[in-house]
């Protein structure tokens, strides 16, 4: 056999050894979140990653890090930008507020429909260049949004009207903090777990900026003496699933198409899973109320309207001014577009708030 033939055979052998066999991963994506696996956002992410691995026949796989085991909440989006991780799930509006000011457009009092937020923010990202640049300018691409549950408040004293906030020391973050300050309370910005423990010891009078289902899972209904919708402040934040833009651009068109298709399905799946999680939380609250001294005081229509009358315009005006100056854009137009999309999707919403489910389940 000639040397040329031998060389060709040898080269073919090297290529064969170096080529991935069918089903062998050719793309491994690192995923990180600060949320544990038990929450609906993480359950949706697990489904999404499992589905992508299955539909790609194992050619795309994921290294998965939950509960802040790779990056803590404030480090997720900065880490994504610099390529320390490929995909993150987090809340940049809360932990990286100055870098993502327009993501704070999910202001209180706009809607109580979590599924409407999921759809509206996603469409806003696709149609508003300023919001899209907030992510892509930091080397990130938003895959999809998950609207959190509506806000709740848990306290050591009853809160049933606007004047009940005056003089209280309340743990609150984001625009919810602006709301309770407008109502006369003093805010304390501490991490969720510390606030739960602190309220039990009387360090704070109340804890809010707490989505209904997270509040129940986090034990607020067990340490608080009173629970309330706080004046129907609604959804005030959303969880974002995003991928490093450079990493996204490195993927083949086929892989991008697959991820896009599965992501679209995951959004609807999350809304269903989230509604189920809120229902379970409401059922747990029913049991807690039945077996303890916890009292639930929901605002009347008139009392809720008074809270909105006092707080909505000041926090909206303040956000528009801050966000416009922060990124030199017309933030009012971004807000108007977001509200318009919320109104578009609210009529088809199937979401019930936690306290609505609680009232139906408990007859309270």
C-alpha positions as CSV (number, residue, x, y, z in Angstrom):
1,X,0.0,0.0,0.0
2,X,1.4,3.4,-1.0
3,X,2.4,6.0,1.6
4,X,-0.3,8.3,0.2
5,X,-3.0,5.7,0.8
6,X,-1.7,4.9,4.2
7,X,-1.7,8.6,5.1
8,X,-5.3,9.0,3.9
9,X,-6.5,6.0,5.9
10,X,-4.7,7.4,9.0
11,X,-6.3,10.8,8.5
12,X,-9.8,9.2,8.1
13,X,-9.2,7.3,11.4
14,X,-8.3,10.5,13.2
15,X,-11.4,12.2,11.8
16,X,-13.6,9.3,12.8
17,X,-12.1,9.3,16.3
18,X,-12.5,13.0,16.7
19,X,-16.1,13.3,15.4
20,X,-19.0,13.1,17.8
21,X,-21.1,10.0,17.5
22,X,-24.9,10.4,17.2
23,X,-26.4,11.6,20.4
24,X,-23.0,12.9,21.8
25,X,-23.2,16.5,23.0
26,X,-21.7,19.0,20.6
27,X,-23.0,22.0,22.7
28,X,-23.0,22.2,26.4
29,X,-24.7,25.2,27.9
30,X,-24.1,26.3,31.5
31,X,-27.3,27.4,33.3
32,X,-27.5,29.2,36.6
33,X,-30.2,30.7,38.9
34,X,-30.5,31.8,42.5
35,X,-33.9,30.1,42.7
36,X,-34.3,26.6,44.1
37,X,-35.7,23.7,42.1
38,X,-39.0,23.8,44.0
39,X,-40.3,27.0,42.5
40,X,-42.3,27.2,39.3
41,X,-39.7,29.3,37.4
42,X,-37.1,26.5,38.1
43,X,-39.6,23.8,37.2
44,X,-40.2,25.5,33.9
45,X,-36.5,25.8,33.3
46,X,-36.0,22.1,34.1
47,X,-38.7,21.1,31.6
48,X,-37.1,23.4,29.0
49,X,-33.6,22.0,29.4
50,X,-34.9,18.4,29.5
51,X,-36.9,19.0,26.3
52,X,-34.1,20.6,24.4
53,X,-31.8,17.7,25.3
54,X,-34.4,15.2,24.2
55,X,-35.3,17.0,20.9
56,X,-31.7,17.5,20.0
57,X,-31.0,13.8,20.6
58,X,-28.4,14.7,23.2
59,X,-26.5,17.1,21.0
60,X,-27.3,20.0,23.3
61,X,-26.9,19.4,27.0
62,X,-26.9,21.6,30.1
63,X,-24.8,22.0,33.2
64,X,-27.4,23.1,35.8
65,X,-26.8,25.2,38.9
66,X,-29.7,26.2,41.2
67,X,-30.1,28.0,44.5
68,X,-27.1,30.4,43.8
69,X,-24.6,27.5,43.7
70,X,-22.7,29.0,40.8
71,X,-23.6,32.7,40.9
72,X,-25.6,34.7,43.5
73,X,-28.6,36.7,42.5
74,X,-26.8,40.0,41.9
75,X,-24.0,38.3,39.9
76,X,-26.2,36.4,37.4
77,X,-26.7,39.0,34.7
78,X,-23.2,40.6,35.1
79,X,-21.8,37.0,34.8
80,X,-23.9,36.4,31.8
81,X,-22.6,39.6,30.1
82,X,-19.0,38.6,30.5
83,X,-19.6,35.0,29.5
84,X,-19.0,33.3,32.9
85,X,-22.3,31.4,32.3
86,X,-24.3,30.8,29.2
87,X,-27.9,31.0,30.5
88,X,-29.4,32.6,33.6
89,X,-32.8,32.9,35.2
90,X,-33.1,35.9,37.5
91,X,-34.6,39.4,38.1
92,X,-32.3,42.1,36.8
93,X,-34.8,44.8,37.7
94,X,-34.3,43.9,41.3
95,X,-30.6,43.0,41.5
96,X,-29.1,45.1,38.7
97,X,-31.5,48.0,38.7
98,X,-29.2,50.6,37.3
99,X,-28.2,48.4,34.4
100,X,-31.8,47.4,33.6
101,X,-34.0,50.4,34.3
102,X,-36.5,49.7,31.6
103,X,-37.1,46.2,33.0
104,X,-38.7,48.0,36.0
105,X,-41.6,48.9,33.7
106,X,-43.6,46.2,35.6
107,X,-44.8,48.8,38.1
108,X,-47.4,48.1,40.8
109,X,-51.2,48.7,40.2
110,X,-51.0,48.0,36.4
111,X,-52.3,44.4,36.5
112,X,-52.9,41.5,38.8
113,X,-52.7,39.0,35.9
114,X,-49.4,37.2,36.0
115,X,-49.9,35.5,32.7
116,X,-50.6,38.8,31.0
117,X,-47.2,40.1,32.2
118,X,-45.5,37.0,30.8
119,X,-47.0,37.7,27.3
120,X,-46.9,41.5,27.4
121,X,-43.2,41.9,28.5
122,X,-42.2,39.3,26.0
123,X,-43.9,41.2,23.2
124,X,-42.5,44.5,24.5
125,X,-39.0,43.1,24.2
126,X,-39.6,42.0,20.6
127,X,-41.1,45.3,19.5
128,X,-39.3,48.0,21.6
129,X,-35.7,48.6,20.5
130,X,-34.8,50.5,23.6
131,X,-35.8,47.6,25.9
132,X,-34.1,45.1,23.6
133,X,-30.9,47.2,23.6
134,X,-31.0,47.1,27.5
135,X,-30.2,43.4,27.2
136,X,-28.3,43.1,23.9
137,X,-26.1,46.1,24.8
138,X,-25.0,44.0,27.8
139,X,-24.3,40.9,25.6
140,X,-27.6,39.2,26.6
141,X,-30.6,37.9,24.7
142,X,-33.9,37.5,26.5
143,X,-35.4,34.1,25.8
144,X,-38.6,34.6,27.7
145,X,-40.3,36.3,30.7
146,X,-42.2,34.9,33.6
147,X,-44.6,37.2,35.4
148,X,-44.5,36.7,39.2
149,X,-47.6,36.5,41.3
150,X,-49.2,39.6,42.7
151,X,-47.9,41.3,45.8
152,X,-48.9,40.4,49.3
153,X,-48.1,41.9,52.8
154,X,-47.7,40.1,56.1
155,X,-47.6,42.0,59.3
156,X,-47.7,42.0,63.1
157,X,-50.6,44.5,63.1
158,X,-53.7,44.6,60.8
159,X,-53.4,46.5,57.5
160,X,-56.8,47.1,55.9
161,X,-56.5,50.7,54.6
162,X,-54.0,53.3,53.5
163,X,-53.7,55.0,56.8
164,X,-52.6,51.7,58.5
165,X,-49.2,52.0,56.8
166,X,-48.3,55.3,58.5
167,X,-45.4,54.9,60.9
168,X,-44.8,51.2,60.2
169,X,-41.3,49.8,59.6
170,X,-41.7,47.5,56.5
171,X,-39.3,45.4,54.5
172,X,-39.9,46.3,50.9
173,X,-37.9,46.5,47.7
174,X,-38.3,47.8,44.1
175,X,-41.3,50.0,43.4
176,X,-43.3,48.4,46.2
177,X,-40.9,50.2,48.6
178,X,-41.8,53.5,46.8
179,X,-45.5,52.7,47.3
180,X,-45.3,52.0,51.1
181,X,-43.1,55.1,51.6
182,X,-45.8,57.2,49.7
183,X,-48.3,55.7,52.2
184,X,-46.2,56.9,55.2
185,X,-44.1,53.8,56.1
186,X,-40.4,53.5,56.6
187,X,-38.8,50.9,54.4
188,X,-36.1,48.4,55.3
189,X,-34.2,46.7,52.4
190,X,-33.0,43.4,53.6
191,X,-32.9,39.9,52.0
192,X,-36.0,37.8,52.1
193,X,-34.8,35.2,54.5
194,X,-33.5,37.7,57.0
195,X,-36.7,39.7,56.9
196,X,-38.8,36.6,57.6
197,X,-36.7,35.9,60.7
198,X,-36.6,39.6,61.6
199,X,-40.4,39.9,61.5
200,X,-40.7,37.0,63.9
201,X,-38.5,38.9,66.4
202,X,-40.3,42.3,65.8
203,X,-37.3,43.9,63.9
204,X,-39.9,45.0,61.3
205,X,-43.6,45.5,61.6
206,X,-44.4,44.0,58.2
207,X,-43.0,42.4,55.1
208,X,-44.0,43.0,51.6
209,X,-42.6,42.9,48.0
210,X,-43.6,39.3,48.4
211,X,-45.4,37.5,45.5
212,X,-48.2,35.5,47.0
213,X,-46.9,32.0,46.3
214,X,-43.3,32.9,47.4
215,X,-44.6,34.4,50.6
216,X,-46.5,31.2,51.6
217,X,-43.5,29.0,50.6
218,X,-41.1,31.3,52.4
219,X,-43.1,31.0,55.7
220,X,-44.5,34.5,56.0
221,X,-48.0,33.2,56.8
222,X,-46.4,31.4,59.7
223,X,-44.5,34.3,61.3
224,X,-47.0,37.0,60.5
225,X,-50.2,37.6,62.6
226,X,-52.0,39.2,59.7
227,X,-52.0,38.8,55.9
228,X,-53.4,41.1,53.3
229,X,-53.4,42.1,49.6
230,X,-52.1,45.4,50.8
231,X,-54.3,47.4,48.5
232,X,-54.1,45.2,45.4
233,X,-50.7,46.4,44.2
234,X,-50.6,43.6,41.6
235,X,-47.6,42.2,39.8
236,X,-44.5,44.2,40.4
237,X,-41.7,42.0,38.9
238,X,-40.9,39.3,36.4
239,X,-38.2,36.6,36.2
240,X,-36.1,36.7,33.0
241,X,-34.5,33.7,31.2
242,X,-31.7,35.0,29.1
243,X,-28.7,33.7,27.1
244,X,-25.3,35.2,26.5
245,X,-25.6,36.9,23.1
246,X,-22.2,35.8,21.9
247,X,-23.0,32.2,22.8
248,X,-26.3,32.4,21.1
249,X,-24.7,33.7,17.9
250,X,-22.2,30.8,18.0
251,X,-25.0,28.3,17.8
252,X,-26.1,26.8,14.5
253,X,-29.3,28.1,12.9
254,X,-30.8,24.7,13.6
255,X,-29.9,24.8,17.3
256,X,-31.3,28.4,17.6
257,X,-34.5,27.3,15.9
258,X,-34.9,24.4,18.4
259,X,-34.3,26.5,21.4
260,X,-36.7,29.2,20.2
261,X,-39.4,26.6,19.6
262,X,-39.0,25.0,23.0
263,X,-38.8,28.4,24.7
264,X,-42.1,29.4,23.2
265,X,-43.8,26.3,24.6
266,X,-42.1,26.9,28.0
267,X,-43.8,30.2,28.4
268,X,-47.3,28.7,28.2
269,X,-46.2,25.8,30.4
270,X,-44.8,28.2,33.0
271,X,-48.1,30.0,33.2
272,X,-50.0,26.8,33.9
273,X,-47.4,25.5,36.4
274,X,-47.5,28.9,38.2
275,X,-51.2,28.9,38.4
276,X,-51.1,25.5,40.0
277,X,-48.4,26.7,42.5
278,X,-50.5,29.7,43.5
279,X,-53.5,27.4,44.0
280,X,-51.5,25.1,46.3
281,X,-50.2,28.1,48.2
282,X,-53.8,29.3,48.7
283,X,-54.8,25.9,49.9
284,X,-51.9,25.9,52.4
285,X,-53.0,29.3,53.6
286,X,-56.5,27.9,54.2
287,X,-55.0,25.2,56.4
288,X,-52.8,27.7,58.3
289,X,-55.7,30.0,59.0
290,X,-57.8,27.1,60.2
291,X,-55.1,25.9,62.6
292,X,-53.7,29.2,63.9
293,X,-54.5,32.8,65.0
294,X,-53.5,34.2,61.6
295,X,-56.1,36.7,60.3
296,X,-56.5,37.6,56.6
297,X,-57.8,41.1,56.0
298,X,-58.4,42.0,52.3
299,X,-58.9,45.6,51.2
300,X,-62.4,46.7,50.1
301,X,-62.8,48.2,46.6
302,X,-62.9,51.7,48.2
303,X,-59.8,51.1,50.4
304,X,-57.8,49.7,47.4
305,X,-58.8,52.7,45.3
306,X,-57.5,55.0,48.0
307,X,-54.1,53.3,48.0
308,X,-53.8,53.6,44.3
309,X,-54.9,57.2,44.4
310,X,-52.2,58.1,46.8
311,X,-49.3,56.0,45.4
312,X,-49.7,55.3,41.7
313,X,-49.0,58.7,40.1
314,X,-46.0,59.5,42.3
315,X,-44.2,56.2,41.7
316,X,-45.1,56.3,38.0
317,X,-43.8,59.8,37.5
318,X,-40.6,59.0,39.5
319,X,-39.9,55.9,37.5
320,X,-40.4,57.7,34.2
321,X,-38.1,60.5,35.2
322,X,-35.4,58.2,36.5
323,X,-35.5,55.7,33.7
324,X,-35.5,58.4,31.0
325,X,-32.5,60.0,32.5
326,X,-30.7,56.7,33.1
327,X,-30.8,55.5,29.5
328,X,-31.7,58.7,27.6
329,X,-34.9,57.3,26.2
330,X,-38.6,58.1,26.3
331,X,-39.5,55.9,29.3
332,X,-43.1,57.1,29.3
333,X,-43.5,55.7,25.8
334,X,-42.1,52.3,27.0
335,X,-44.6,52.4,29.9
336,X,-47.5,53.3,27.6
337,X,-46.6,50.5,25.3
338,X,-46.3,48.0,28.2
339,X,-49.7,49.0,29.6
340,X,-51.3,48.7,26.1
341,X,-49.9,45.2,25.8
342,X,-51.2,44.3,29.3
343,X,-54.7,45.4,28.3
344,X,-54.3,43.4,25.1
345,X,-53.7,40.2,27.0
346,X,-55.8,40.6,30.1
347,X,-59.1,39.6,28.4
348,X,-57.6,36.2,27.6
349,X,-56.0,35.7,31.1
350,X,-57.0,32.6,33.1
351,X,-55.0,33.6,36.1
352,X,-56.6,34.0,39.6
353,X,-54.8,35.8,42.3
354,X,-53.8,33.9,45.4
355,X,-56.3,35.7,47.6
356,X,-59.0,35.1,45.0
357,X,-58.3,31.4,45.2
358,X,-58.0,31.5,49.0
359,X,-61.5,33.2,49.2
360,X,-63.0,30.5,46.9
361,X,-61.3,27.6,48.7
362,X,-61.9,28.8,52.3
363,X,-65.2,30.7,51.8
364,X,-63.5,33.7,53.6
